[in-house]
Amino acid sequence: MKRLCLFAGYSPENRVDDYVVHYLKELSKFADVYYQAANHANEEELQKLDAVTQGRWAQAHEKYDFGSWQKLIFRLGWQEIEKYDAVNLVNDSNYGPVRDMAEIFS
């Protein structure tokens, strides 16, 4: 199964926290991950995600998670999204994972 993960992030400090990198690393074992933050972040912060995402962006907006997912959908386009069997909408409100995610995705 080919999975797409659209990940919405937010940091009031304009950072990419270590737990987010860990979370995306685990998700990337099961899906192509794209990250959109609802805040500004410099290139050095975004580079933390290069090994675990297919694309990453940060742009301040006030549309919360749904706005970030919308931006990713517009960025990728429906023709690209339709190549996937499943789309996961994920955000950084969770801290983890605390165990192997294989069972969840099976």
Biopython code that builds the backbone (N, CA, C, O; Angstrom):
import numpy as np
from Bio.PDB.StructureBuilder import StructureBuilder

atoms = [
    (1, "MET", "N", (0.844, -1.181, 0.000)),
    (1, "MET", "CA", (0.000, 0.000, 0.000)),
    (1, "MET", "C", (0.886, 1.239, 0.000)),
    (1, "MET", "O", (1.845, 1.342, 0.765)),
    (2, "LYS", "N", (0.546, 2.157, -0.860)),
    (2, "LYS", "CA", (1.297, 3.407, -0.945)),
    (2, "LYS", "C", (0.550, 4.467, -0.141)),
    (2, "LYS", "O", (-0.602, 4.786, -0.436)),
    (3, "ARG", "N", (1.223, 5.013, 0.885)),
    (3, "ARG", "CA", (0.595, 5.962, 1.796)),
    (3, "ARG", "C", (1.230, 7.345, 1.678)),
    (3, "ARG", "O", (2.427, 7.485, 1.430)),
    (4, "LEU", "N", (0.398, 8.349, 1.860)),
    (4, "LEU", "CA", (0.822, 9.741, 1.911)),
    (4, "LEU", "C", (0.498, 10.278, 3.290)),
    (4, "LEU", "O", (-0.596, 10.055, 3.809)),
    (5, "CYS", "N", (1.438, 10.978, 3.880)),
    (5, "CYS", "CA", (1.225, 11.601, 5.184)),
    (5, "CYS", "C", (1.411, 13.108, 5.025)),
    (5, "CYS", "O", (2.492, 13.578, 4.669)),
    (6, "LEU", "N", (0.347, 13.855, 5.294)),
    (6, "LEU", "CA", (0.404, 15.311, 5.302)),
    (6, "LEU", "C", (0.467, 15.735, 6.758)),
    (6, "LEU", "O", (-0.478, 15.525, 7.520)),
    (7, "PHE", "N", (1.585, 16.332, 7.138)),
    (7, "PHE", "CA", (1.859, 16.626, 8.542)),
    (7, "PHE", "C", (1.796, 18.133, 8.780)),
    (7, "PHE", "O", (2.510, 18.903, 8.138)),
    (8, "ALA", "N", (0.937, 18.541, 9.706)),
    (8, "ALA", "CA", (0.779, 19.945, 10.076)),
    (8, "ALA", "C", (1.529, 20.206, 11.374)),
    (8, "ALA", "O", (1.326, 19.513, 12.371)),
    (9, "GLY", "N", (2.390, 21.205, 11.350)),
    (9, "GLY", "CA", (3.159, 21.550, 12.532)),
    (9, "GLY", "C", (2.963, 23.002, 12.929)),
    (9, "GLY", "O", (2.497, 23.829, 12.145)),
    (10, "TYR", "N", (3.331, 23.284, 14.165)),
    (10, "TYR", "CA", (3.306, 24.665, 14.648)),
    (10, "TYR", "C", (4.286, 24.795, 15.808)),
    (10, "TYR", "O", (4.337, 23.940, 16.692)),
    (11, "SER", "N", (5.063, 25.873, 15.792)),
    (11, "SER", "CA", (5.951, 26.181, 16.903)),
    (11, "SER", "C", (5.953, 27.686, 17.128)),
    (11, "SER", "O", (6.347, 28.437, 16.236)),
    (12, "PRO", "N", (5.523, 28.142, 18.293)),
    (12, "PRO", "CA", (5.565, 29.579, 18.564)),
    (12, "PRO", "C", (6.993, 30.122, 18.610)),
    (12, "PRO", "O", (7.210, 31.328, 18.486)),
    (13, "GLU", "N", (7.962, 29.223, 18.790)),
    (13, "GLU", "CA", (9.371, 29.626, 18.799)),
    (13, "GLU", "C", (10.027, 29.490, 17.425)),
    (13, "GLU", "O", (11.230, 29.704, 17.283)),
    (14, "ASN", "N", (9.219, 29.127, 16.399)),
    (14, "ASN", "CA", (9.712, 28.955, 15.027)),
    (14, "ASN", "C", (10.811, 27.895, 14.928)),
    (14, "ASN", "O", (11.795, 28.062, 14.207)),
    (15, "ARG", "N", (10.618, 26.814, 15.662)),
    (15, "ARG", "CA", (11.585, 25.714, 15.668)),
    (15, "ARG", "C", (10.930, 24.437, 15.165)),
    (15, "ARG", "O", (9.707, 24.321, 15.086)),
    (16, "VAL", "N", (11.792, 23.486, 14.828)),
    (16, "VAL", "CA", (11.365, 22.110, 14.587)),
    (16, "VAL", "C", (11.922, 21.311, 15.757)),
    (16, "VAL", "O", (13.123, 21.049, 15.826)),
    (17, "ASP", "N", (11.045, 20.930, 16.672)),
    (17, "ASP", "CA", (11.482, 20.246, 17.886)),
    (17, "ASP", "C", (11.918, 18.812, 17.600)),
    (17, "ASP", "O", (11.481, 18.197, 16.628)),
    (18, "ASP", "N", (12.783, 18.294, 18.461)),
    (18, "ASP", "CA", (13.310, 16.940, 18.292)),
    (18, "ASP", "C", (12.201, 15.890, 18.261)),
    (18, "ASP", "O", (12.293, 14.919, 17.509)),
    (19, "TYR", "N", (11.156, 16.072, 19.069)),
    (19, "TYR", "CA", (10.084, 15.070, 19.069)),
    (19, "TYR", "C", (9.364, 15.037, 17.721)),
    (19, "TYR", "O", (8.868, 13.987, 17.313)),
    (20, "VAL", "N", (9.300, 16.175, 17.025)),
    (20, "VAL", "CA", (8.673, 16.212, 15.702)),
    (20, "VAL", "C", (9.536, 15.448, 14.710)),
    (20, "VAL", "O", (9.017, 14.692, 13.888)),
    (21, "VAL", "N", (10.842, 15.637, 14.777)),
    (21, "VAL", "CA", (11.753, 14.899, 13.889)),
    (21, "VAL", "C", (11.602, 13.401, 14.130)),
    (21, "VAL", "O", (11.531, 12.622, 13.180)),
    (22, "HIS", "N", (11.553, 13.000, 15.390)),
    (22, "HIS", "CA", (11.389, 11.580, 15.725)),
    (22, "HIS", "C", (10.056, 11.048, 15.188)),
    (22, "HIS", "O", (10.011, 9.976, 14.585)),
    (23, "TYR", "N", (8.992, 11.787, 15.406)),
    (23, "TYR", "CA", (7.660, 11.396, 14.945)),
    (23, "TYR", "C", (7.662, 11.221, 13.424)),
    (23, "TYR", "O", (7.154, 10.221, 12.918)),
    (24, "LEU", "N", (8.227, 12.177, 12.701)),
    (24, "LEU", "CA", (8.271, 12.103, 11.246)),
    (24, "LEU", "C", (9.168, 10.964, 10.765)),
    (24, "LEU", "O", (8.881, 10.329, 9.750)),
    (25, "LYS", "N", (10.234, 10.711, 11.484)),
    (25, "LYS", "CA", (11.112, 9.587, 11.126)),
    (25, "LYS", "C", (10.330, 8.278, 11.188)),
    (25, "LYS", "O", (10.438, 7.444, 10.289)),
    (26, "GLU", "N", (9.552, 8.100, 12.238)),
    (26, "GLU", "CA", (8.761, 6.877, 12.373)),
    (26, "GLU", "C", (7.669, 6.807, 11.308)),
    (26, "GLU", "O", (7.449, 5.749, 10.719)),
    (27, "LEU", "N", (6.988, 7.917, 11.058)),
    (27, "LEU", "CA", (5.960, 7.939, 10.017)),
    (27, "LEU", "C", (6.541, 7.653, 8.635)),
    (27, "LEU", "O", (5.892, 7.020, 7.802)),
    (28, "SER", "N", (7.758, 8.119, 8.396)),
    (28, "SER", "CA", (8.374, 7.950, 7.076)),
    (28, "SER", "C", (8.706, 6.492, 6.762)),
    (28, "SER", "O", (9.015, 6.166, 5.615)),
    (29, "LYS", "N", (8.649, 5.622, 7.750)),
    (29, "LYS", "CA", (8.835, 4.190, 7.512)),
    (29, "LYS", "C", (7.621, 3.584, 6.809)),
    (29, "LYS", "O", (7.705, 2.501, 6.230)),
    (30, "PHE", "N", (6.492, 4.294, 6.865)),
    (30, "PHE", "CA", (5.238, 3.758, 6.352)),
    (30, "PHE", "C", (4.586, 4.631, 5.285)),
    (30, "PHE", "O", (3.641, 4.199, 4.625)),
    (31, "ALA", "N", (5.078, 5.851, 5.111)),
    (31, "ALA", "CA", (4.411, 6.785, 4.201)),
    (31, "ALA", "C", (5.405, 7.814, 3.672)),
    (31, "ALA", "O", (6.456, 8.049, 4.267)),
    (32, "ASP", "N", (5.052, 8.415, 2.551)),
    (32, "ASP", "CA", (5.773, 9.591, 2.063)),
    (32, "ASP", "C", (5.243, 10.771, 2.858)),
    (32, "ASP", "O", (4.047, 11.061, 2.824)),
    (33, "VAL", "N", (6.131, 11.453, 3.574)),
    (33, "VAL", "CA", (5.732, 12.504, 4.502)),
    (33, "VAL", "C", (6.061, 13.883, 3.923)),
    (33, "VAL", "O", (7.160, 14.132, 3.428)),
    (34, "TYR", "N", (5.069, 14.761, 4.005)),
    (34, "TYR", "CA", (5.234, 16.166, 3.646)),
    (34, "TYR", "C", (4.853, 17.000, 4.861)),
    (34, "TYR", "O", (3.854, 16.715, 5.522)),
    (35, "TYR", "N", (5.640, 18.027, 5.157)),
    (35, "TYR", "CA", (5.488, 18.822, 6.373)),
    (35, "TYR", "C", (5.206, 20.274, 6.019)),
    (35, "TYR", "O", (5.890, 20.870, 5.187)),
    (36, "GLN", "N", (4.186, 20.835, 6.666)),
    (36, "GLN", "CA", (3.887, 22.262, 6.538)),
    (36, "GLN", "C", (3.686, 22.829, 7.928)),
    (36, "GLN", "O", (2.816, 22.375, 8.672)),
    (37, "ALA", "N", (4.496, 23.831, 8.284)),
    (37, "ALA", "CA", (4.330, 24.508, 9.568)),
    (37, "ALA", "C", (3.481, 25.757, 9.370)),
    (37, "ALA", "O", (3.515, 26.384, 8.310)),
    (38, "ALA", "N", (2.725, 26.108, 10.396)),
    (38, "ALA", "CA", (1.890, 27.309, 10.381)),
    (38, "ALA", "C", (2.614, 28.472, 11.042)),
    (38, "ALA", "O", (1.990, 29.366, 11.614)),
    (39, "ASN", "N", (3.935, 28.447, 10.956)),
    (39, "ASN", "CA", (4.771, 29.505, 11.518)),
    (39, "ASN", "C", (5.980, 29.681, 10.604)),
    (39, "ASN", "O", (6.247, 28.845, 9.741)),
    (40, "HIS", "N", (6.689, 30.751, 10.799)),
    (40, "HIS", "CA", (7.936, 30.922, 10.065)),
    (40, "HIS", "C", (8.989, 30.007, 10.685)),
    (40, "HIS", "O", (8.944, 29.728, 11.883)),
    (41, "ALA", "N", (9.918, 29.549, 9.886)),
    (41, "ALA", "CA", (11.074, 28.792, 10.383)),
    (41, "ALA", "C", (12.191, 29.008, 9.383)),
    (41, "ALA", "O", (11.961, 29.029, 8.174)),
    (42, "ASN", "N", (13.400, 29.167, 9.893)),
    (42, "ASN", "CA", (14.517, 29.386, 8.974)),
    (42, "ASN", "C", (14.956, 28.068, 8.340)),
    (42, "ASN", "O", (14.558, 26.986, 8.774)),
    (43, "GLU", "N", (15.768, 28.183, 7.328)),
    (43, "GLU", "CA", (16.206, 27.009, 6.568)),
    (43, "GLU", "C", (16.951, 26.009, 7.451)),
    (43, "GLU", "O", (16.803, 24.801, 7.270)),
    (44, "GLU", "N", (17.730, 26.485, 8.383)),
    (44, "GLU", "CA", (18.469, 25.583, 9.284)),
    (44, "GLU", "C", (17.510, 24.692, 10.079)),
    (44, "GLU", "O", (17.769, 23.501, 10.249)),
    (45, "GLU", "N", (16.419, 25.258, 10.560)),
    (45, "GLU", "CA", (15.428, 24.466, 11.282)),
    (45, "GLU", "C", (14.770, 23.458, 10.349)),
    (45, "GLU", "O", (14.622, 22.290, 10.709)),
    (46, "LEU", "N", (14.376, 23.890, 9.159)),
    (46, "LEU", "CA", (13.705, 22.992, 8.219)),
    (46, "LEU", "C", (14.618, 21.874, 7.731)),
    (46, "LEU", "O", (14.140, 20.787, 7.408)),
    (47, "GLN", "N", (15.910, 22.121, 7.673)),
    (47, "GLN", "CA", (16.841, 21.078, 7.234)),
    (47, "GLN", "C", (16.848, 19.881, 8.160)),
    (47, "GLN", "O", (17.266, 18.799, 7.749)),
    (48, "LYS", "N", (16.403, 20.033, 9.387)),
    (48, "LYS", "CA", (16.289, 18.906, 10.314)),
    (48, "LYS", "C", (15.354, 17.830, 9.754)),
    (48, "LYS", "O", (15.423, 16.670, 10.159)),
    (49, "LEU", "N", (14.481, 18.221, 8.823)),
    (49, "LEU", "CA", (13.469, 17.319, 8.284)),
    (49, "LEU", "C", (13.856, 16.696, 6.952)),
    (49, "LEU", "O", (13.118, 15.865, 6.424)),
    (50, "ASP", "N", (14.986, 17.077, 6.407)),
    (50, "ASP", "CA", (15.353, 16.614, 5.069)),
    (50, "ASP", "C", (15.444, 15.098, 4.948)),
    (50, "ASP", "O", (15.074, 14.542, 3.913)),
    (51, "ALA", "N", (15.923, 14.427, 5.971)),
    (51, "ALA", "CA", (16.089, 12.972, 5.895)),
    (51, "ALA", "C", (14.789, 12.206, 6.120)),
    (51, "ALA", "O", (14.729, 11.003, 5.865)),
    (52, "VAL", "N", (13.754, 12.889, 6.592)),
    (52, "VAL", "CA", (12.524, 12.179, 6.962)),
    (52, "VAL", "C", (11.284, 12.662, 6.218)),
    (52, "VAL", "O", (10.189, 12.153, 6.460)),
    (53, "THR", "N", (11.432, 13.628, 5.323)),
    (53, "THR", "CA", (10.293, 14.120, 4.554)),
    (53, "THR", "C", (10.625, 14.172, 3.072)),
    (53, "THR", "O", (11.789, 14.192, 2.671)),
    (54, "GLN", "N", (9.578, 14.193, 2.281)),
    (54, "GLN", "CA", (9.712, 14.379, 0.840)),
    (54, "GLN", "C", (9.694, 15.865, 0.497)),
    (54, "GLN", "O", (10.111, 16.266, -0.590)),
    (55, "GLY", "N", (9.213, 16.666, 1.420)),
    (55, "GLY", "CA", (9.148, 18.117, 1.257)),
    (55, "GLY", "C", (8.770, 18.751, 2.572)),
    (55, "GLY", "O", (8.041, 18.161, 3.370)),
    (56, "ARG", "N", (9.266, 19.958, 2.800)),
    (56, "ARG", "CA", (8.974, 20.645, 4.067)),
    (56, "ARG", "C", (8.951, 22.140, 3.830)),
    (56, "ARG", "O", (9.787, 22.693, 3.116)),
    (57, "TRP", "N", (7.952, 22.790, 4.459)),
    (57, "TRP", "CA", (7.767, 24.220, 4.301)),
    (57, "TRP", "C", (7.269, 24.808, 5.609)),
    (57, "TRP", "O", (6.697, 24.113, 6.448)),
    (58, "ALA", "N", (7.499, 26.102, 5.763)),
    (58, "ALA", "CA", (6.999, 26.830, 6.927)),
    (58, "ALA", "C", (6.545, 28.203, 6.460)),
    (58, "ALA", "O", (7.290, 28.943, 5.818)),
    (59, "GLN", "N", (5.310, 28.522, 6.798)),
    (59, "GLN", "CA", (4.737, 29.803, 6.418)),
    (59, "GLN", "C", (3.676, 30.152, 7.441)),
    (59, "GLN", "O", (2.729, 29.392, 7.643)),
    (60, "ALA", "N", (3.827, 31.282, 8.079)),
    (60, "ALA", "CA", (2.850, 31.688, 9.077)),
    (60, "ALA", "C", (1.488, 31.899, 8.423)),
    (60, "ALA", "O", (1.369, 32.564, 7.394)),
    (61, "HIS", "N", (0.483, 31.327, 9.035)),
    (61, "HIS", "CA", (-0.901, 31.539, 8.636)),
    (61, "HIS", "C", (-1.764, 31.268, 9.856)),
    (61, "HIS", "O", (-1.300, 30.669, 10.826)),
    (62, "GLU", "N", (-2.976, 31.690, 9.816)),
    (62, "GLU", "CA", (-3.857, 31.536, 10.975)),
    (62, "GLU", "C", (-4.987, 30.558, 10.687)),
    (62, "GLU", "O", (-6.108, 30.728, 11.165)),
    (63, "LYS", "N", (-4.677, 29.530, 9.897)),
    (63, "LYS", "CA", (-5.697, 28.546, 9.521)),
    (63, "LYS", "C", (-5.496, 27.209, 10.247)),
    (63, "LYS", "O", (-6.159, 26.221, 9.932)),
    (64, "TYR", "N", (-4.585, 27.186, 11.211)),
    (64, "TYR", "CA", (-4.342, 26.001, 12.029)),
    (64, "TYR", "C", (-3.990, 24.774, 11.171)),
    (64, "TYR", "O", (-3.475, 24.911, 10.061)),
    (65, "ASP", "N", (-4.268, 23.597, 11.691)),
    (65, "ASP", "CA", (-3.888, 22.370, 10.990)),
    (65, "ASP", "C", (-4.551, 22.261, 9.629)),
    (65, "ASP", "O", (-3.915, 21.871, 8.650)),
    (66, "PHE", "N", (-5.834, 22.607, 9.570)),
    (66, "PHE", "CA", (-6.546, 22.480, 8.298)),
    (66, "PHE", "C", (-5.936, 23.378, 7.224)),
    (66, "PHE", "O", (-5.924, 23.021, 6.046)),
    (67, "GLY", "N", (-5.441, 24.520, 7.623)),
    (67, "GLY", "CA", (-4.769, 25.403, 6.677)),
    (67, "GLY", "C", (-3.462, 24.817, 6.176)),
    (67, "GLY", "O", (-3.128, 24.957, 5.000)),
    (68, "SER", "N", (-2.728, 24.168, 7.052)),
    (68, "SER", "CA", (-1.471, 23.522, 6.635)),
    (68, "SER", "C", (-1.747, 22.356, 5.703)),
    (68, "SER", "O", (-1.052, 22.182, 4.701)),
    (69, "TRP", "N", (-2.756, 21.557, 6.025)),
    (69, "TRP", "CA", (-3.100, 20.441, 5.130)),
    (69, "TRP", "C", (-3.560, 20.978, 3.779)),
    (69, "TRP", "O", (-3.214, 20.423, 2.736)),
    (70, "GLN", "N", (-4.335, 22.052, 3.799)),
    (70, "GLN", "CA", (-4.781, 22.671, 2.547)),
    (70, "GLN", "C", (-3.587, 23.135, 1.713)),
    (70, "GLN", "O", (-3.543, 22.897, 0.506)),
    (71, "LYS", "N", (-2.630, 23.787, 2.345)),
    (71, "LYS", "CA", (-1.440, 24.251, 1.626)),
    (71, "LYS", "C", (-0.698, 23.075, 1.000)),
    (71, "LYS", "O", (-0.243, 23.165, -0.140)),
    (72, "LEU", "N", (-0.571, 21.978, 1.733)),
    (72, "LEU", "CA", (0.106, 20.801, 1.188)),
    (72, "LEU", "C", (-0.674, 20.201, 0.022)),
    (72, "LEU", "O", (-0.081, 19.805, -0.981)),
    (73, "ILE", "N", (-1.973, 20.133, 0.144)),
    (73, "ILE", "CA", (-2.796, 19.604, -0.949)),
    (73, "ILE", "C", (-2.622, 20.468, -2.192)),
    (73, "ILE", "O", (-2.427, 19.944, -3.289)),
    (74, "PHE", "N", (-2.693, 21.779, -2.029)),
    (74, "PHE", "CA", (-2.508, 22.669, -3.179)),
    (74, "PHE", "C", (-1.098, 22.545, -3.750)),
    (74, "PHE", "O", (-0.912, 22.585, -4.966)),
    (75, "ARG", "N", (-0.109, 22.394, -2.875)),
    (75, "ARG", "CA", (1.289, 22.292, -3.315)),
    (75, "ARG", "C", (1.511, 21.006, -4.127)),
    (75, "ARG", "O", (2.152, 21.029, -5.178)),
    (76, "LEU", "N", (0.974, 19.890, -3.626)),
    (76, "LEU", "CA", (1.171, 18.607, -4.304)),
    (76, "LEU", "C", (0.264, 18.462, -5.519)),
    (76, "LEU", "O", (0.686, 17.942, -6.551)),
    (77, "GLY", "N", (-0.950, 18.909, -5.403)),
    (77, "GLY", "CA", (-1.927, 18.777, -6.478)),
    (77, "GLY", "C", (-2.632, 17.429, -6.422)),
    (77, "GLY", "O", (-2.063, 16.431, -5.980)),
    (78, "TRP", "N", (-3.877, 17.421, -6.876)),
    (78, "TRP", "CA", (-4.695, 16.208, -6.805)),
    (78, "TRP", "C", (-4.141, 15.085, -7.665)),
    (78, "TRP", "O", (-4.282, 13.915, -7.310)),
    (79, "GLN", "N", (-3.516, 15.413, -8.786)),
    (79, "GLN", "CA", (-2.958, 14.345, -9.639)),
    (79, "GLN", "C", (-1.901, 13.551, -8.880)),
    (79, "GLN", "O", (-1.822, 12.331, -9.026)),
    (80, "GLU", "N", (-1.098, 14.221, -8.080)),
    (80, "GLU", "CA", (-0.076, 13.522, -7.286)),
    (80, "GLU", "C", (-0.731, 12.754, -6.138)),
    (80, "GLU", "O", (-0.377, 11.603, -5.883)),
    (81, "ILE", "N", (-1.664, 13.369, -5.460)),
    (81, "ILE", "CA", (-2.313, 12.735, -4.315)),
    (81, "ILE", "C", (-3.063, 11.473, -4.734)),
    (81, "ILE", "O", (-3.092, 10.494, -3.988)),
    (82, "GLU", "N", (-3.661, 11.489, -5.905)),
    (82, "GLU", "CA", (-4.416, 10.329, -6.377)),
    (82, "GLU", "C", (-3.543, 9.111, -6.659)),
    (82, "GLU", "O", (-4.075, 8.024, -6.884)),
    (83, "LYS", "N", (-2.243, 9.256, -6.654)),
    (83, "LYS", "CA", (-1.326, 8.130, -6.854)),
    (83, "LYS", "C", (-1.213, 7.271, -5.592)),
    (83, "LYS", "O", (-0.639, 6.182, -5.630)),
    (84, "TYR", "N", (-1.758, 7.757, -4.482)),
    (84, "TYR", "CA", (-1.650, 7.066, -3.202)),
    (84, "TYR", "C", (-2.918, 6.282, -2.891)),
    (84, "TYR", "O", (-4.014, 6.644, -3.317)),
    (85, "ASP", "N", (-2.743, 5.202, -2.140)),
    (85, "ASP", "CA", (-3.864, 4.388, -1.688)),
    (85, "ASP", "C", (-4.521, 4.957, -0.433)),
    (85, "ASP", "O", (-5.707, 4.733, -0.191)),
    (86, "ALA", "N", (-3.747, 5.690, 0.362)),
    (86, "ALA", "CA", (-4.251, 6.239, 1.617)),
    (86, "ALA", "C", (-3.576, 7.568, 1.895)),
    (86, "ALA", "O", (-2.411, 7.776, 1.554)),
    (87, "VAL", "N", (-4.325, 8.460, 2.519)),
    (87, "VAL", "CA", (-3.797, 9.751, 2.939)),
    (87, "VAL", "C", (-4.020, 9.879, 4.440)),
    (87, "VAL", "O", (-5.141, 9.738, 4.927)),
    (88, "ASN", "N", (-2.942, 10.147, 5.162)),
    (88, "ASN", "CA", (-3.020, 10.358, 6.605)),
    (88, "ASN", "C", (-2.825, 11.841, 6.893)),
    (88, "ASN", "O", (-1.838, 12.438, 6.462)),
    (89, "LEU", "N", (-3.763, 12.430, 7.617)),
    (89, "LEU", "CA", (-3.648, 13.815, 8.063)),
    (89, "LEU", "C", (-3.185, 13.776, 9.511)),
    (89, "LEU", "O", (-3.898, 13.290, 10.390)),
    (90, "VAL", "N", (-1.983, 14.292, 9.750)),
    (90, "VAL", "CA", (-1.336, 14.151, 11.057)),
    (90, "VAL", "C", (-0.870, 15.529, 11.517)),
    (90, "VAL", "O", (-0.578, 16.398, 10.696)),
    (91, "ASN", "N", (-0.803, 15.724, 12.834)),
    (91, "ASN", "CA", (-0.257, 16.969, 13.356)),
    (91, "ASN", "C", (0.688, 16.698, 14.514)),
    (91, "ASN", "O", (0.858, 15.558, 14.947)),
    (92, "ASP", "N", (1.297, 17.763, 15.004)),
    (92, "ASP", "CA", (2.297, 17.615, 16.055)),
    (92, "ASP", "C", (1.712, 17.754, 17.456)),
    (92, "ASP", "O", (2.446, 18.013, 18.410)),
    (93, "SER", "N", (0.404, 17.584, 17.589)),
    (93, "SER", "CA", (-0.218, 17.636, 18.915)),
    (93, "SER", "C", (0.075, 16.395, 19.737)),
    (93, "SER", "O", (-0.100, 16.392, 20.955)),
    (94, "ASN", "N", (0.523, 15.341, 19.068)),
    (94, "ASN", "CA", (0.866, 14.099, 19.755)),
    (94, "ASN", "C", (2.362, 14.066, 20.028)),
    (94, "ASN", "O", (3.161, 14.620, 19.272)),
    (95, "TYR", "N", (2.719, 13.418, 21.103)),
    (95, "TYR", "CA", (4.125, 13.229, 21.432)),
    (95, "TYR", "C", (4.406, 11.737, 21.313)),
    (95, "TYR", "O", (3.801, 10.921, 22.009)),
    (96, "GLY", "N", (5.321, 11.394, 20.432)),
    (96, "GLY", "CA", (5.597, 9.970, 20.250)),
    (96, "GLY", "C", (6.177, 9.720, 18.895)),
    (96, "GLY", "O", (6.745, 10.625, 18.283)),
    (97, "PRO", "N", (6.051, 8.549, 18.429)),
    (97, "PRO", "CA", (5.352, 7.417, 19.037)),
    (97, "PRO", "C", (6.169, 6.797, 20.166)),
    (97, "PRO", "O", (7.389, 6.941, 20.238)),
    (98, "VAL", "N", (5.459, 6.112, 21.034)),
    (98, "VAL", "CA", (6.110, 5.471, 22.175)),
    (98, "VAL", "C", (6.305, 3.978, 21.962)),
    (98, "VAL", "O", (6.894, 3.290, 22.795)),
    (99, "ARG", "N", (5.791, 3.475, 20.810)),
    (99, "ARG", "CA", (6.021, 2.077, 20.449)),
    (99, "ARG", "C", (6.028, 1.970, 18.929)),
    (99, "ARG", "O", (5.729, 2.936, 18.226)),
    (100, "ASP", "N", (6.364, 0.813, 18.441)),
    (100, "ASP", "CA", (6.444, 0.576, 17.000)),
    (100, "ASP", "C", (5.086, 0.832, 16.358)),
    (100, "ASP", "O", (4.058, 0.380, 16.862)),
    (101, "MET", "N", (5.087, 1.550, 15.257)),
    (101, "MET", "CA", (3.837, 1.900, 14.576)),
    (101, "MET", "C", (3.398, 0.862, 13.542)),
    (101, "MET", "O", (2.358, 1.029, 12.906)),
    (102, "ALA", "N", (4.162, -0.185, 13.372)),
    (102, "ALA", "CA", (3.838, -1.194, 12.369)),
    (102, "ALA", "C", (2.447, -1.788, 12.567)),
    (102, "ALA", "O", (1.719, -2.008, 11.599)),
    (103, "GLU", "N", (2.081, -2.045, 13.812)),
    (103, "GLU", "CA", (0.770, -2.609, 14.106)),
    (103, "GLU", "C", (-0.348, -1.662, 13.689)),
    (103, "GLU", "O", (-1.378, -2.105, 13.181)),
    (104, "ILE", "N", (-0.158, -0.387, 13.895)),
    (104, "ILE", "CA", (-1.161, 0.597, 13.516)),
    (104, "ILE", "C", (-1.366, 0.589, 12.004)),
    (104, "ILE", "O", (-2.501, 0.623, 11.528)),
    (105, "PHE", "N", (-0.278, 0.545, 11.258)),
    (105, "PHE", "CA", (-0.373, 0.626, 9.805)),
    (105, "PHE", "C", (-0.722, -0.694, 9.144)),
    (105, "PHE", "O", (-1.099, -0.719, 7.972)),
    (106, "SER", "N", (-0.604, -1.795, 9.880)),
    (106, "SER", "CA", (-1.001, -3.079, 9.289)),
    (106, "SER", "C", (-2.523, -3.192, 9.331)),
    (106, "SER", "O", (-3.080, -4.195, 8.886)),
]
sb = StructureBuilder()
sb.init_structure("model")
sb.init_model(0)
sb.init_chain("A")
sb.init_seg("    ")
for serial, (resi, resn, name, xyz) in enumerate(atoms, 1):
    if name == "N":
        sb.init_residue(resn, " ", resi, " ")
    sb.init_atom(name, np.array(xyz, "f"), 0.0, 1.0, " ", f" {name:<3s}", serial, name[0])
structure = sb.get_structure()
